[in-house]
Amino acid sequence: MLQGGSVLFGMQGFCADFTFVTLHFPPLEYENDKHRAEGAVVEVVRTIMGKLGHTVTIRVLPWTRAMKMVGSGKADAIFTAYKNAEREKFLDYSEEVLLEQEIYFYKKRGSPLDFNGHISSIQDTRIGIVSTISYGQVFDQYRQFILLDKANQLAHNFQKLAKGRIDLLPSTYYVAEHTIRHMGIEKQVERLPKMIESLPSYIAFSKKRDLHLLRKQFDGELKKMKRTGEYSRLLHKHGLINFY
């Protein structure tokens, strides 16, 4: 968070220290063994803040806690956040998409289940979700028609999926594939080919902190990185496919 006495004037007009929050969502954002935030999106955010002449502390926290901190102004920004009307009441979202995230269903390998884009194809299935994660408007419209099995972590749901305790689970492609490889269950689960939805995710700044100018500057640098190819190179460095 921007603190009194931490502002220095520099090439960008001023230099400051900020606190951003995110969630454990590897390979996009996570905490390493030395308790330092790492990941593809973390590197993008740090690079942009460095270009603007600022330093940033990035904390990896449970999503609900992170959202409360940025809502109250105890943190300056949060990422990678999906946009909805409720959050827009207290968050100033970037205009540039920080990362496009494709949502798919995963099933136990060999299961006859399929998703064709219609609720009838999954209506009687047990679907595992992470209780604090949003899966977008398309999935949310199915919630009242399906059986939901909640867990605190994606890995727990993949364990249940591999053992046949749930039938399907939704997840972003990047995070699901990373989790599957990390757990060594490539031969036990598989992705359904039909995408549920492609969701843009953003960095969003606390309206309590009045950081509209920083948000505009961040947007400008992110747009420039996409145009020059630097954004693509950072994603590829972490094994991510670039959709831009």
Buried (B, 14 or more C-beta within 10 A) or exposed (E): BBEEEBEEEEEBEBBBBBBBBBBBBBBBBBBEEEEEBBBBBBBBBBBBBEBBBBEBBBBBBEBEBBBBBBBEBBBBBBBBBBBEEEBEEBBBBBEBBBBBBBBBBBBBEEBEEEBEEEEEBBEEBBBBBBEBBBBBEBBEEBEEEBEEBEBEBBBEBBBBBBEEEBBBBBBBBBBBBBBBEEBEBEEBBBBBEEBBBBBBBBBBBBBBBEBEEBBEBBBBBBBBBBEEEBBBEBBEEBEBEBEE
